[in-house]
Amino acid sequence: MDITAIAKNFTEFYYSQFALGRQNLAPLYRTHSMLTWEGKPFQGGPNIVQHLTELPFEKVAHKISTFDAQPSSLDMSTLLINVTGLLRVDGDQELQFSQVFVLAKEGESFYVLNDIFRLNLG
């Protein structure tokens, strides 16, 4: 299993779907998935997607600076991905962000088990 390739494919897919329409992220989350967005917790795919779609901006672009990936279980059933980059919403200035994902294996693919997002301000 090529963890770096999985992480690269996942991050490219995730952020492209985020830009196209945040509701497109629904298939990536499950009822037990968790998101912490700027310190505020959400659990369950529907609650997570609702929060993401209610964020107060129309257009968003992510520019990935770095991503790192590691297996987070001995049997390689979960992967840890750390992403840093720049975020531009509604054409405003770019903001630095970091996001951490734990992906869990489900059949031949992965879903988002954990997701932590933070803006890196000041």
C-alpha positions as YAML, in Angstrom:
chain: A
units: angstrom
residues:
- id: 1
  name: MET
  ca: [0.00, 0.00, 0.00]
- id: 2
  name: ASP
  ca: [1.47, 3.33, -1.10]
- id: 3
  name: ILE
  ca: [0.44, 5.65, 1.74]
- id: 4
  name: THR
  ca: [1.85, 8.77, 0.07]
- id: 5
  name: ALA
  ca: [-0.15, 8.11, -3.11]
- id: 6
  name: ILE
  ca: [-3.33, 7.50, -1.10]
- id: 7
  name: ALA
  ca: [-2.79, 10.75, 0.83]
- id: 8
  name: LYS
  ca: [-2.08, 12.70, -2.37]
- id: 9
  name: ASN
  ca: [-5.16, 11.34, -4.14]
- id: 10
  name: PHE
  ca: [-7.34, 11.92, -1.10]
- id: 11
  name: THR
  ca: [-6.24, 15.52, -0.52]
- id: 12
  name: GLU
  ca: [-6.62, 16.43, -4.20]
- id: 13
  name: PHE
  ca: [-10.11, 14.88, -4.27]
- id: 14
  name: TYR
  ca: [-11.21, 16.36, -0.94]
- id: 15
  name: TYR
  ca: [-10.24, 19.95, -1.72]
- id: 16
  name: SER
  ca: [-11.59, 19.81, -5.29]
- id: 17
  name: GLN
  ca: [-14.95, 18.59, -3.96]
- id: 18
  name: PHE
  ca: [-14.87, 21.24, -1.23]
- id: 19
  name: ALA
  ca: [-14.48, 23.91, -3.93]
- id: 20
  name: LEU
  ca: [-17.14, 22.46, -6.25]
- id: 21
  name: GLY
  ca: [-19.76, 22.15, -3.54]
- id: 22
  name: ARG
  ca: [-19.25, 21.20, 0.07]
- id: 23
  name: GLN
  ca: [-22.30, 18.91, -0.06]
- id: 24
  name: ASN
  ca: [-20.18, 16.71, -2.36]
- id: 25
  name: LEU
  ca: [-18.13, 15.69, 0.70]
- id: 26
  name: ALA
  ca: [-21.03, 13.72, 2.24]
- id: 27
  name: PRO
  ca: [-19.90, 10.31, 0.89]
- id: 28
  name: LEU
  ca: [-16.54, 10.72, 2.66]
- id: 29
  name: TYR
  ca: [-18.04, 10.77, 6.18]
- id: 30
  name: ARG
  ca: [-19.93, 8.18, 8.24]
- id: 31
  name: THR
  ca: [-22.33, 8.44, 11.21]
- id: 32
  name: HIS
  ca: [-19.41, 7.99, 13.65]
- id: 33
  name: SER
  ca: [-17.06, 10.42, 11.83]
- id: 34
  name: MET
  ca: [-15.94, 13.47, 13.80]
- id: 35
  name: LEU
  ca: [-14.95, 16.98, 12.74]
- id: 36
  name: THR
  ca: [-13.43, 19.68, 14.93]
- id: 37
  name: TRP
  ca: [-13.64, 23.01, 13.08]
- id: 38
  name: GLU
  ca: [-11.80, 25.82, 14.82]
- id: 39
  name: GLY
  ca: [-12.35, 24.08, 18.17]
- id: 40
  name: LYS
  ca: [-16.05, 23.33, 17.61]
- id: 41
  name: PRO
  ca: [-16.91, 19.59, 17.47]
- id: 42
  name: PHE
  ca: [-19.38, 17.91, 15.12]
- id: 43
  name: GLN
  ca: [-20.23, 14.22, 14.86]
- id: 44
  name: GLY
  ca: [-21.87, 12.30, 12.05]
- id: 45
  name: GLY
  ca: [-21.75, 12.83, 8.32]
- id: 46
  name: PRO
  ca: [-24.99, 14.83, 8.09]
- id: 47
  name: ASN
  ca: [-23.95, 17.21, 10.90]
- id: 48
  name: ILE
  ca: [-20.48, 17.65, 9.44]
- id: 49
  name: VAL
  ca: [-21.73, 18.38, 5.93]
- id: 50
  name: GLN
  ca: [-24.41, 20.72, 7.29]
- id: 51
  name: HIS
  ca: [-21.74, 22.71, 9.12]
- id: 52
  name: LEU
  ca: [-19.48, 22.85, 6.07]
- id: 53
  name: THR
  ca: [-22.28, 23.98, 3.77]
- id: 54
  name: GLU
  ca: [-23.34, 26.70, 6.24]
- id: 55
  name: LEU
  ca: [-19.89, 28.30, 6.40]
- id: 56
  name: PRO
  ca: [-20.25, 32.01, 5.54]
- id: 57
  name: PHE
  ca: [-18.57, 32.10, 2.14]
- id: 58
  name: GLU
  ca: [-19.45, 31.24, -1.44]
- id: 59
  name: LYS
  ca: [-16.18, 30.49, -3.20]
- id: 60
  name: VAL
  ca: [-13.18, 28.79, -1.69]
- id: 61
  name: ALA
  ca: [-9.79, 27.73, -3.03]
- id: 62
  name: HIS
  ca: [-7.23, 25.63, -1.18]
- id: 63
  name: LYS
  ca: [-3.58, 25.71, -2.17]
- id: 64
  name: ILE
  ca: [-1.78, 22.77, -0.58]
- id: 65
  name: SER
  ca: [1.74, 23.58, 0.62]
- id: 66
  name: THR
  ca: [2.58, 20.28, 2.30]
- id: 67
  name: PHE
  ca: [1.03, 16.99, 3.25]
- id: 68
  name: ASP
  ca: [2.47, 14.17, 5.31]
- id: 69
  name: ALA
  ca: [1.02, 10.71, 5.82]
- id: 70
  name: GLN
  ca: [1.64, 7.82, 8.18]
- id: 71
  name: PRO
  ca: [-0.15, 4.59, 9.02]
- id: 72
  name: SER
  ca: [-1.90, 5.09, 12.34]
- id: 73
  name: SER
  ca: [-2.53, 1.43, 13.08]
- id: 74
  name: LEU
  ca: [-0.34, -1.65, 12.86]
- id: 75
  name: ASP
  ca: [-2.65, -3.34, 10.37]
- id: 76
  name: MET
  ca: [-2.68, -0.25, 8.09]
- id: 77
  name: SER
  ca: [-6.45, 0.07, 8.48]
- id: 78
  name: THR
  ca: [-6.16, 3.77, 9.38]
- id: 79
  name: LEU
  ca: [-4.00, 6.52, 7.94]
- id: 80
  name: LEU
  ca: [-3.03, 9.88, 9.44]
- id: 81
  name: ILE
  ca: [-2.73, 12.80, 7.00]
- id: 82
  name: ASN
  ca: [-1.50, 16.26, 7.97]
- id: 83
  name: VAL
  ca: [-2.11, 19.07, 5.44]
- id: 84
  name: THR
  ca: [-0.89, 22.67, 5.48]
- id: 85
  name: GLY
  ca: [-1.64, 25.33, 2.94]
- id: 86
  name: LEU
  ca: [-3.30, 28.56, 1.96]
- id: 87
  name: LEU
  ca: [-7.04, 29.19, 1.85]
- id: 88
  name: ARG
  ca: [-8.74, 31.94, -0.15]
- id: 89
  name: VAL
  ca: [-12.45, 32.59, 0.41]
- id: 90
  name: ASP
  ca: [-14.54, 34.81, -1.84]
- id: 91
  name: GLY
  ca: [-11.41, 36.27, -3.43]
- id: 92
  name: ASP
  ca: [-10.11, 37.78, -0.19]
- id: 93
  name: GLN
  ca: [-6.56, 37.50, 1.10]
- id: 94
  name: GLU
  ca: [-4.97, 34.10, 1.56]
- id: 95
  name: LEU
  ca: [-5.01, 32.60, 5.04]
- id: 96
  name: GLN
  ca: [-2.78, 29.82, 6.32]
- id: 97
  name: PHE
  ca: [-4.55, 26.65, 7.45]
- id: 98
  name: SER
  ca: [-3.79, 23.21, 8.74]
- id: 99
  name: GLN
  ca: [-6.00, 20.16, 8.58]
- id: 100
  name: VAL
  ca: [-5.50, 16.67, 9.97]
- id: 101
  name: PHE
  ca: [-7.41, 13.62, 8.74]
- id: 102
  name: VAL
  ca: [-7.60, 10.08, 9.99]
- id: 103
  name: LEU
  ca: [-8.83, 7.86, 7.18]
- id: 104
  name: ALA
  ca: [-10.28, 4.44, 7.98]
- id: 105
  name: LYS
  ca: [-10.25, 1.57, 5.52]
- id: 106
  name: GLU
  ca: [-13.63, 0.38, 4.29]
- id: 107
  name: GLY
  ca: [-13.43, -2.37, 1.70]
- id: 108
  name: GLU
  ca: [-11.00, -1.19, -0.95]
- id: 109
  name: SER
  ca: [-11.33, 2.52, -0.11]
- id: 110
  name: PHE
  ca: [-11.16, 4.90, 2.85]
- id: 111
  name: TYR
  ca: [-13.54, 7.26, 4.62]
- id: 112
  name: VAL
  ca: [-12.86, 10.20, 6.96]
- id: 113
  name: LEU
  ca: [-12.99, 9.00, 10.55]
- id: 114
  name: ASN
  ca: [-11.50, 12.17, 12.08]
- id: 115
  name: ASP
  ca: [-11.03, 15.67, 10.65]
- id: 116
  name: ILE
  ca: [-9.49, 18.64, 12.49]
- id: 117
  name: PHE
  ca: [-9.32, 22.06, 10.81]
- id: 118
  name: ARG
  ca: [-7.60, 25.24, 12.05]
- id: 119
  name: LEU
  ca: [-6.71, 28.58, 10.55]
- id: 120
  name: ASN
  ca: [-3.14, 29.51, 11.49]
- id: 121
  name: LEU
  ca: [-3.58, 33.14, 12.41]
- id: 122
  name: GLY
  ca: [-0.86, 35.27, 13.99]
...
